[in-house]
């Protein structure tokens, strides 16, 4: 799951996230917030509509590749 999320981010945003525990909203990655909508849309398409609920039910701490993978695995 982690690799799938990594690959989606790489494909859509052309950013190679090499630390699966670093917050994806970190300035380190220099990714505009609006660009994440494209990533969410792809995650939703691949895994389920429930992906968006992850953000309603969690804090910003869910926004790492490892945490997203764990939460998505819990809903599919």
Backbone as XML, in Angstrom:
<?xml version="1.0"?>
<chain id="A" units="angstrom">
  <residue number="1" name="UNK">
    <atom name="N" x="0.824" y="-1.189" z="0.000"/>
    <atom name="CA" x="0.000" y="0.000" z="0.000"/>
    <atom name="C" x="0.876" y="1.264" z="0.000"/>
  </residue>
  <residue number="2" name="UNK">
    <atom name="N" x="1.925" y="1.262" z="0.823"/>
    <atom name="CA" x="2.803" y="2.425" z="0.865"/>
    <atom name="C" x="3.389" y="2.723" z="-0.510"/>
  </residue>
  <residue number="3" name="UNK">
    <atom name="N" x="3.834" y="1.669" z="-1.183"/>
    <atom name="CA" x="4.433" y="1.875" z="-2.503"/>
    <atom name="C" x="3.401" y="2.406" z="-3.491"/>
  </residue>
  <residue number="4" name="UNK">
    <atom name="N" x="2.164" y="1.941" z="-3.407"/>
    <atom name="CA" x="1.107" y="2.439" z="-4.293"/>
    <atom name="C" x="0.866" y="3.924" z="-4.069"/>
  </residue>
  <residue number="5" name="UNK">
    <atom name="N" x="0.800" y="4.338" z="-2.809"/>
    <atom name="CA" x="0.595" y="5.758" z="-2.504"/>
    <atom name="C" x="1.784" y="6.572" z="-3.003"/>
  </residue>
  <residue number="6" name="UNK">
    <atom name="N" x="2.982" y="6.075" z="-2.751"/>
    <atom name="CA" x="4.192" y="6.745" z="-3.242"/>
    <atom name="C" x="4.127" y="6.925" z="-4.754"/>
  </residue>
  <residue number="7" name="UNK">
    <atom name="N" x="3.769" y="5.862" z="-5.461"/>
    <atom name="CA" x="3.741" y="5.906" z="-6.922"/>
    <atom name="C" x="2.684" y="6.872" z="-7.441"/>
  </residue>
  <residue number="8" name="UNK">
    <atom name="N" x="1.540" y="6.949" z="-6.774"/>
    <atom name="CA" x="0.492" y="7.895" z="-7.170"/>
    <atom name="C" x="1.000" y="9.326" z="-7.010"/>
  </residue>
  <residue number="9" name="UNK">
    <atom name="N" x="1.640" y="9.605" z="-5.891"/>
    <atom name="CA" x="2.192" y="10.947" z="-5.660"/>
    <atom name="C" x="3.249" y="11.269" z="-6.709"/>
  </residue>
  <residue number="10" name="UNK">
    <atom name="N" x="4.120" y="10.324" z="-6.985"/>
    <atom name="CA" x="5.171" y="10.532" z="-7.983"/>
    <atom name="C" x="4.572" y="10.784" z="-9.360"/>
  </residue>
  <residue number="11" name="UNK">
    <atom name="N" x="3.592" y="9.989" z="-9.730"/>
    <atom name="CA" x="2.971" y="10.117" z="-11.047"/>
    <atom name="C" x="2.242" y="11.450" z="-11.196"/>
  </residue>
  <residue number="12" name="UNK">
    <atom name="N" x="1.470" y="11.832" z="-10.199"/>
    <atom name="CA" x="0.622" y="13.018" z="-10.317"/>
    <atom name="C" x="1.384" y="14.306" z="-10.021"/>
  </residue>
  <residue number="13" name="UNK">
    <atom name="N" x="2.213" y="14.289" z="-8.989"/>
    <atom name="CA" x="2.874" y="15.517" z="-8.546"/>
    <atom name="C" x="4.338" y="15.605" z="-8.960"/>
  </residue>
  <residue number="14" name="UNK">
    <atom name="N" x="4.874" y="14.508" z="-9.484"/>
    <atom name="CA" x="6.276" y="14.444" z="-9.878"/>
    <atom name="C" x="7.209" y="14.770" z="-8.699"/>
  </residue>
  <residue number="15" name="UNK">
    <atom name="N" x="6.823" y="14.253" z="-7.531"/>
    <atom name="CA" x="7.625" y="14.418" z="-6.318"/>
    <atom name="C" x="7.914" y="13.024" z="-5.768"/>
  </residue>
  <residue number="16" name="UNK">
    <atom name="N" x="9.187" y="12.742" z="-5.554"/>
    <atom name="CA" x="9.603" y="11.438" z="-5.038"/>
    <atom name="C" x="9.744" y="11.525" z="-3.521"/>
  </residue>
  <residue number="17" name="UNK">
    <atom name="N" x="8.714" y="11.086" z="-2.811"/>
    <atom name="CA" x="8.716" y="11.113" z="-1.351"/>
    <atom name="C" x="9.584" y="9.958" z="-0.860"/>
  </residue>
  <residue number="18" name="UNK">
    <atom name="N" x="10.683" y="10.275" z="-0.207"/>
    <atom name="CA" x="11.603" y="9.223" z="0.234"/>
    <atom name="C" x="11.519" y="8.939" z="1.731"/>
  </residue>
  <residue number="19" name="UNK">
    <atom name="N" x="10.732" y="9.710" z="2.445"/>
    <atom name="CA" x="10.541" y="9.478" z="3.882"/>
    <atom name="C" x="9.056" y="9.246" z="4.125"/>
  </residue>
  <residue number="20" name="UNK">
    <atom name="N" x="8.685" y="7.996" z="4.314"/>
    <atom name="CA" x="7.273" y="7.630" z="4.426"/>
    <atom name="C" x="6.650" y="8.056" z="5.750"/>
  </residue>
  <residue number="21" name="UNK">
    <atom name="N" x="7.469" y="8.579" z="6.669"/>
    <atom name="CA" x="6.954" y="9.045" z="7.953"/>
    <atom name="C" x="6.916" y="10.569" z="8.067"/>
  </residue>
  <residue number="22" name="UNK">
    <atom name="N" x="7.454" y="11.270" z="7.093"/>
    <atom name="CA" x="7.421" y="12.735" z="7.136"/>
    <atom name="C" x="6.055" y="13.223" z="6.665"/>
  </residue>
  <residue number="23" name="UNK">
    <atom name="N" x="5.566" y="14.247" z="7.328"/>
    <atom name="CA" x="4.267" y="14.796" z="6.962"/>
    <atom name="C" x="4.320" y="15.321" z="5.533"/>
  </residue>
  <residue number="24" name="UNK">
    <atom name="N" x="3.339" y="14.929" z="4.746"/>
    <atom name="CA" x="3.304" y="15.302" z="3.335"/>
    <atom name="C" x="2.986" y="16.777" z="3.128"/>
  </residue>
  <residue number="25" name="UNK">
    <atom name="N" x="2.510" y="17.444" z="4.163"/>
    <atom name="CA" x="2.235" y="18.873" z="4.080"/>
    <atom name="C" x="3.464" y="19.710" z="4.440"/>
  </residue>
  <residue number="26" name="UNK">
    <atom name="N" x="4.554" y="19.041" z="4.755"/>
    <atom name="CA" x="5.789" y="19.724" z="5.122"/>
    <atom name="C" x="6.264" y="20.629" z="3.991"/>
  </residue>
  <residue number="27" name="UNK">
    <atom name="N" x="6.811" y="21.773" z="4.371"/>
    <atom name="CA" x="7.384" y="22.685" z="3.372"/>
    <atom name="C" x="8.531" y="22.028" z="2.616"/>
  </residue>
  <residue number="28" name="UNK">
    <atom name="N" x="9.105" y="21.013" z="3.210"/>
    <atom name="CA" x="10.210" y="20.283" z="2.579"/>
    <atom name="C" x="9.830" y="19.797" z="1.179"/>
  </residue>
  <residue number="29" name="UNK">
    <atom name="N" x="8.594" y="19.382" z="0.997"/>
    <atom name="CA" x="8.159" y="18.817" z="-0.284"/>
    <atom name="C" x="7.721" y="19.891" z="-1.274"/>
  </residue>
  <residue number="30" name="UNK">
    <atom name="N" x="7.419" y="21.091" z="-0.790"/>
    <atom name="CA" x="7.049" y="22.210" z="-1.664"/>
    <atom name="C" x="5.886" y="21.857" z="-2.603"/>
  </residue>
  <residue number="31" name="UNK">
    <atom name="N" x="4.830" y="21.292" z="-2.032"/>
    <atom name="CA" x="3.648" y="20.896" z="-2.802"/>
    <atom name="C" x="2.485" y="21.794" z="-2.399"/>
  </residue>
  <residue number="32" name="UNK">
    <atom name="N" x="1.860" y="22.426" z="-3.378"/>
    <atom name="CA" x="0.692" y="23.265" z="-3.110"/>
    <atom name="C" x="-0.445" y="22.415" z="-2.569"/>
  </residue>
  <residue number="33" name="UNK">
    <atom name="N" x="-1.161" y="22.963" z="-1.608"/>
    <atom name="CA" x="-2.277" y="22.227" z="-1.009"/>
    <atom name="C" x="-3.295" y="21.792" z="-2.053"/>
  </residue>
  <residue number="34" name="UNK">
    <atom name="N" x="-3.598" y="22.652" z="-2.995"/>
    <atom name="CA" x="-4.603" y="22.326" z="-4.013"/>
    <atom name="C" x="-4.193" y="21.121" z="-4.853"/>
  </residue>
  <residue number="35" name="UNK">
    <atom name="N" x="-2.904" y="20.902" z="-5.022"/>
    <atom name="CA" x="-2.433" y="19.768" z="-5.825"/>
    <atom name="C" x="-2.775" y="18.427" z="-5.189"/>
  </residue>
  <residue number="36" name="UNK">
    <atom name="N" x="-2.962" y="18.420" z="-3.874"/>
    <atom name="CA" x="-3.313" y="17.170" z="-3.200"/>
    <atom name="C" x="-4.692" y="16.669" z="-3.617"/>
  </residue>
  <residue number="37" name="UNK">
    <atom name="N" x="-5.545" y="17.551" z="-4.103"/>
    <atom name="CA" x="-6.875" y="17.119" z="-4.553"/>
    <atom name="C" x="-6.770" y="16.084" z="-5.667"/>
  </residue>
  <residue number="38" name="UNK">
    <atom name="N" x="-5.787" y="16.221" z="-6.531"/>
    <atom name="CA" x="-5.584" y="15.251" z="-7.612"/>
    <atom name="C" x="-5.147" y="13.895" z="-7.051"/>
  </residue>
  <residue number="39" name="UNK">
    <atom name="N" x="-4.314" y="13.934" z="-6.033"/>
    <atom name="CA" x="-3.882" y="12.692" z="-5.384"/>
    <atom name="C" x="-5.070" y="12.027" z="-4.700"/>
  </residue>
  <residue number="40" name="UNK">
    <atom name="N" x="-5.875" y="12.809" z="-3.974"/>
    <atom name="CA" x="-7.051" y="12.251" z="-3.294"/>
    <atom name="C" x="-8.022" y="11.640" z="-4.289"/>
  </residue>
  <residue number="41" name="UNK">
    <atom name="N" x="-8.206" y="12.304" z="-5.416"/>
    <atom name="CA" x="-9.129" y="11.785" z="-6.431"/>
    <atom name="C" x="-8.663" y="10.421" z="-6.932"/>
  </residue>
  <residue number="42" name="UNK">
    <atom name="N" x="-7.368" y="10.274" z="-7.129"/>
    <atom name="CA" x="-6.839" y="8.986" z="-7.587"/>
    <atom name="C" x="-6.940" y="7.925" z="-6.494"/>
  </residue>
  <residue number="43" name="UNK">
    <atom name="N" x="-6.650" y="8.293" z="-5.250"/>
    <atom name="CA" x="-6.804" y="7.345" z="-4.145"/>
    <atom name="C" x="-8.257" y="6.911" z="-4.015"/>
  </residue>
  <residue number="44" name="UNK">
    <atom name="N" x="-9.165" y="7.846" z="-4.171"/>
    <atom name="CA" x="-10.595" y="7.522" z="-4.108"/>
    <atom name="C" x="-10.979" y="6.570" z="-5.242"/>
  </residue>
  <residue number="45" name="UNK">
    <atom name="N" x="-10.480" y="6.842" z="-6.436"/>
    <atom name="CA" x="-10.790" y="5.990" z="-7.585"/>
    <atom name="C" x="-10.268" y="4.571" z="-7.364"/>
  </residue>
  <residue number="46" name="UNK">
    <atom name="N" x="-9.071" y="4.455" z="-6.817"/>
    <atom name="CA" x="-8.455" y="3.140" z="-6.632"/>
    <atom name="C" x="-9.007" y="2.372" z="-5.445"/>
  </residue>
  <residue number="47" name="UNK">
    <atom name="N" x="-9.325" y="3.075" z="-4.361"/>
    <atom name="CA" x="-9.617" y="2.370" z="-3.116"/>
    <atom name="C" x="-11.052" y="2.504" z="-2.628"/>
  </residue>
  <residue number="48" name="UNK">
    <atom name="N" x="-11.652" y="3.660" z="-2.685"/>
    <atom name="CA" x="-13.063" y="3.820" z="-2.326"/>
    <atom name="C" x="-13.356" y="5.267" z="-1.970"/>
  </residue>
  <residue number="49" name="UNK">
    <atom name="N" x="-14.637" y="5.566" z="-1.970"/>
    <atom name="CA" x="-15.082" y="6.908" z="-1.601"/>
    <atom name="C" x="-14.717" y="7.249" z="-0.166"/>
  </residue>
  <residue number="50" name="UNK">
    <atom name="N" x="-14.493" y="6.244" z="0.638"/>
    <atom name="CA" x="-14.214" y="6.458" z="2.055"/>
    <atom name="C" x="-12.874" y="7.149" z="2.301"/>
  </residue>
  <residue number="51" name="UNK">
    <atom name="N" x="-12.032" y="7.250" z="1.283"/>
    <atom name="CA" x="-10.727" y="7.890" z="1.460"/>
    <atom name="C" x="-10.893" y="9.311" z="1.994"/>
  </residue>
  <residue number="52" name="UNK">
    <atom name="N" x="-11.863" y="10.037" z="1.479"/>
    <atom name="CA" x="-12.061" y="11.415" z="1.941"/>
    <atom name="C" x="-12.443" y="11.460" z="3.416"/>
  </residue>
  <residue number="53" name="UNK">
    <atom name="N" x="-13.110" y="10.437" z="3.912"/>
    <atom name="CA" x="-13.491" y="10.405" z="5.325"/>
    <atom name="C" x="-12.275" y="10.332" z="6.248"/>
  </residue>
  <residue number="54" name="UNK">
    <atom name="N" x="-11.170" y="9.838" z="5.732"/>
    <atom name="CA" x="-9.954" y="9.780" z="6.543"/>
    <atom name="C" x="-9.587" y="11.149" z="7.083"/>
  </residue>
  <residue number="55" name="UNK">
    <atom name="N" x="-9.818" y="12.156" z="6.279"/>
    <atom name="CA" x="-9.406" y="13.499" z="6.662"/>
    <atom name="C" x="-10.416" y="14.152" z="7.595"/>
  </residue>
  <residue number="56" name="UNK">
    <atom name="N" x="-11.640" y="13.709" z="7.543"/>
    <atom name="CA" x="-12.659" y="14.224" z="8.455"/>
    <atom name="C" x="-12.512" y="13.603" z="9.838"/>
  </residue>
  <residue number="57" name="UNK">
    <atom name="N" x="-11.984" y="12.395" z="9.876"/>
    <atom name="CA" x="-11.929" y="11.632" z="11.123"/>
    <atom name="C" x="-10.553" y="11.631" z="11.783"/>
  </residue>
  <residue number="58" name="UNK">
    <atom name="N" x="-9.569" y="12.271" z="11.170"/>
    <atom name="CA" x="-8.205" y="12.254" z="11.694"/>
    <atom name="C" x="-7.632" y="13.664" z="11.749"/>
  </residue>
  <residue number="59" name="UNK">
    <atom name="N" x="-6.483" y="13.781" z="12.383"/>
    <atom name="CA" x="-5.778" y="15.060" z="12.423"/>
    <atom name="C" x="-4.768" y="15.107" z="11.275"/>
  </residue>
  <residue number="60" name="UNK">
    <atom name="N" x="-4.034" y="16.192" z="11.224"/>
    <atom name="CA" x="-2.991" y="16.345" z="10.212"/>
    <atom name="C" x="-1.941" y="15.234" z="10.303"/>
  </residue>
  <residue number="61" name="UNK">
    <atom name="N" x="-1.864" y="14.556" z="11.425"/>
    <atom name="CA" x="-0.855" y="13.515" z="11.623"/>
    <atom name="C" x="-1.060" y="12.309" z="10.710"/>
  </residue>
  <residue number="62" name="UNK">
    <atom name="N" x="-2.257" y="12.164" z="10.155"/>
    <atom name="CA" x="-2.516" y="11.052" z="9.241"/>
    <atom name="C" x="-1.807" y="11.264" z="7.904"/>
  </residue>
  <residue number="63" name="UNK">
    <atom name="N" x="-1.328" y="12.477" z="7.683"/>
    <atom name="CA" x="-0.831" y="12.849" z="6.369"/>
    <atom name="C" x="0.639" y="12.486" z="6.167"/>
  </residue>
  <residue number="64" name="UNK">
    <atom name="N" x="0.936" y="11.196" z="6.347"/>
    <atom name="CA" x="2.220" y="10.613" z="5.955"/>
    <atom name="C" x="1.872" y="9.402" z="5.096"/>
  </residue>
  <residue number="65" name="UNK">
    <atom name="N" x="2.805" y="8.943" z="4.319"/>
    <atom name="CA" x="2.521" y="7.771" z="3.487"/>
    <atom name="C" x="2.191" y="6.568" z="4.364"/>
  </residue>
  <residue number="66" name="UNK">
    <atom name="N" x="2.961" y="6.341" z="5.417"/>
    <atom name="CA" x="2.692" y="5.186" z="6.280"/>
    <atom name="C" x="1.330" y="5.280" z="6.955"/>
  </residue>
  <residue number="67" name="UNK">
    <atom name="N" x="0.988" y="6.441" z="7.475"/>
    <atom name="CA" x="-0.298" y="6.590" z="8.157"/>
    <atom name="C" x="-1.470" y="6.493" z="7.186"/>
  </residue>
  <residue number="68" name="UNK">
    <atom name="N" x="-1.339" y="7.100" z="6.012"/>
    <atom name="CA" x="-2.404" y="6.982" z="5.007"/>
    <atom name="C" x="-2.602" y="5.527" z="4.608"/>
  </residue>
  <residue number="69" name="UNK">
    <atom name="N" x="-1.514" y="4.817" z="4.402"/>
    <atom name="CA" x="-1.606" y="3.406" z="4.012"/>
    <atom name="C" x="-2.344" y="2.600" z="5.075"/>
  </residue>
  <residue number="70" name="UNK">
    <atom name="N" x="-1.983" y="2.816" z="6.327"/>
    <atom name="CA" x="-2.635" y="2.085" z="7.419"/>
    <atom name="C" x="-4.131" y="2.404" z="7.467"/>
  </residue>
  <residue number="71" name="UNK">
    <atom name="N" x="-4.492" y="3.658" z="7.353"/>
    <atom name="CA" x="-5.899" y="4.051" z="7.423"/>
    <atom name="C" x="-6.693" y="3.544" z="6.218"/>
  </residue>
  <residue number="72" name="UNK">
    <atom name="N" x="-6.107" y="3.593" z="5.040"/>
    <atom name="CA" x="-6.797" y="3.083" z="3.846"/>
    <atom name="C" x="-6.999" y="1.580" z="3.969"/>
  </residue>
  <residue number="73" name="UNK">
    <atom name="N" x="-5.989" y="0.868" z="4.444"/>
    <atom name="CA" x="-6.129" y="-0.581" z="4.636"/>
    <atom name="C" x="-7.246" y="-0.902" z="5.619"/>
  </residue>
  <residue number="74" name="UNK">
    <atom name="N" x="-7.474" y="-0.038" z="6.585"/>
    <atom name="CA" x="-8.545" y="-0.257" z="7.559"/>
    <atom name="C" x="-9.938" y="-0.060" z="6.967"/>
  </residue>
  <residue number="75" name="UNK">
    <atom name="N" x="-10.048" y="0.704" z="5.880"/>
    <atom name="CA" x="-11.381" y="0.980" z="5.327"/>
    <atom name="C" x="-11.714" y="0.153" z="4.098"/>
  </residue>
  <residue number="76" name="UNK">
    <atom name="N" x="-10.716" y="-0.507" z="3.518"/>
    <atom name="CA" x="-11.043" y="-1.301" z="2.322"/>
    <atom name="C" x="-11.161" y="-2.769" z="2.664"/>
  </residue>
</chain>
